[in-house]
Amino acid sequence: MQKIQSLKIITLKLFLVNFCALFLSACGVTSFFSDDSRNAQVYYPSNDFKSSPSASGTKGTMKPYTINGKTYYPTVVSVGETADGIASWYGPGFHGKKTSNGEIYNQNGLSAAHKTLPMNTILKVTNLNNNRQVTVRVNDRGPFVANRIIDLSKGAASQIDMLQTGTAPVRLEVVGFGSSNSDHNIIHSNVNYGNSGEIFNNGQSYEGGIFMVQIGAFKNPEGAKSIAAKYKTYRTYSSTIRTSSSDGLTRVFLSGFRSEEEARDFAASGAFAGAFVVRD
């Protein structure tokens, strides 16, 4: 009798071991780690932009964070990288509230929330249902809903005609990066710079393969011509002017950068407040 009971206990233990091994294997136990005394699953994107714990930062919005038991690692991306997935949009319930980088959310603006892209990454978003496009700047985190890779502002969603459907399949392409001024305030609005010639805002990116740095955006074409003439030759770079058909703004760029890295370093040097990298 005792032998039979012992045999039953051994059989039960073997069953439990095998069951647990099967269960853990199915859940991908290797993607779990201890964080703040809790188990959190690391976010591994599929068609989203690649995210690497080793490339994550230690300060501000580049620090890893955990939402609903899942940990996200903000990481650097390069101009030209793309990702596909489902987009959603958010609006009235968040309008006027702070975004993840401290800005006040404007539902009518052209912004977006992404889980891991650096703040102020500028994206070209294409609605794959109708090929309509919009350019947005990342200033928030999300969406924390399965199978969605970006949350667009209401204004951006309207431009690609996805307000009624709520979601849409999209392609995201990195086309540039924003920057901040000496007070660490993010510069992003389009304004008329007047007659002073001072450049304080970067406008939106000009899409296009050769890397350039945008140094100004003007409602008045004469202002753009003045700045372009002033910086016709600047160090080893030269100025060029482009006018956008979508918003009518005339933008001034510096060209002649030998790589994306060189353009990024120049944009971050502070030579022009609000400068950022685009592709020609």
C-alpha positions, -999 to +999 in steps of 0.1 A: +000+000+000+028+024+009+046+016-023+014+023-043+010+057-026+047+065-032+043+056-069+012+079-071+031+108-056+060+104-079+036+102-109+019+134-098+052+152-094+063+142-129+030+154-143+033+187-126+069+192-138+060+184-174+029+206-172+048+236-158+076+231-184+050+231-212+032+261-198+063+282-193+075+273-228+043+284-243+044+318-225+080+325-235+094+325-200+128+337-213+112+372-220+104+378-183+126+395-158+124+410-123+116+447-121+107+465-089+100+431-073+075+423-100+076+401-131+074+422-162+073+410-198+098+427-221+082+443-252+096+427-283+082+443-314+074+423-345+068+448-373+074+478-351+107+496-349+134+474-333+138+480-295+170+469-277+175+470-239+212+476-244+205+507-265+180+523-241+189+554-222+191+563-185+176+597-185+142+613-191+120+598-218+147+574-229+146+554-197+128+520-197+093+520-183+067+494-173+030+496-182+005+469-173+033+443-166+052+450-198+085+468-200+094+491-229+129+502-239+131+535-259+159+532-284+175+553-312+164+548-348+178+561-381+163+582-409+148+559-434+138+531-411+102+519-416+076+499-396+042+485-404+012+480-382-022+493-370-027+529-361-053+543-338-061+579-327-068+598-295-085+631-290-110+648-267-103+629-235-066+639-236-069+674-251-052+700-229-034+674-208+003+668-205+020+644-229+049+621-218+075+647-226+057+675-207+040+692-236+003+701-236-015+678-260-033+694-288-057+670-305-059+692-336-021+692-340+001+668-360+016+647-332+017+610-322+023+586-294+047+557-298+060+531-273+098+533-279+107+559-305+127+589-291+107+620-284+105+644-314+111+617-339+094+629-371+074+603-390+058+601-424+026+580-418+009+564-448-026+549-446-022+517-465-060+516-472-060+548-493-023+559-496-030+592-479+000+606-459+007+629-430+039+639-412+038+638-374+061+644-344+063+619-315+056+636-282+038+610-262+040+573-252+015+546-263-007+531-275-007+503-249-032+482-268-022+449-284-013+450-321-013+488-324+020+506-331+011+543-331-016+566-317-022+596-339-036+630-329-071+637-341-057+662-366-033+637-381-059+610-382-082+633-401-056+640-427-053+603-436-091+597-433-092+573-404-114+591-380-145+571-388-128+537-388-109+544-356-079+523-368-061+517-400-031+497-413-002+521-418+035+524-428+057+546-406+090+561-420+115+580-400+121+613-419+138+635-393+144+645-357+134+675-337+156+693-312+154+717-283+166+752-275+190+763-248+162+762-222+155+726-232+121+735-246+111+715-276+109+737-308+083+725-333+058+752-344+058+770-378+059+808-374+067+839-394+102+849-382+097+886-392+125+908-403+151+900-376+164+869-394+166+850-361+157+814-363+138+799-333+116+772-348+121+742-370+088+737-387+080+703-400+103+680-420+107+681-457+106+645-469+126+633-496+182+603-496+209+629-491+209+643-456+202+680-449+196+701-418+165+724-417+174+757-401+142+777-407+106+777-420+089+808-432+054+820-441+071+849-459+093+836-488+114+868-486+124+858-451+136+824-463+156+841-491+173+864-467+184+836-444+194+814-473+216+843-486+231+849-452+241+812-449+248+806-486+281+792-475+284+782-438+315+763-428+316+735-454+279+736-461+256+755-484+220+767-481+190+757-503+154+766-503+123+744-507+086+753-506+061+728-493+029+724-513+011+710-483+014+740-460+028+767-482+059+773-459+092+780-474+120+762-457+158+768-456+182+738-454+219+734-451+233+706-474+267+690-479+267+665-450+286+634-457+265+611-435+235+610-413+257+610-383+275+642-394+241+659-399+228+647-365+259+661-348+255+694-365+218+696-356+226+689-320+255+713-318+233+743-311+246+763-341+209+768-351+182+765-324+155+741-335+176+726-364+169+690-373+178+663-398+158+655-430+164+636-462+165+652-496 
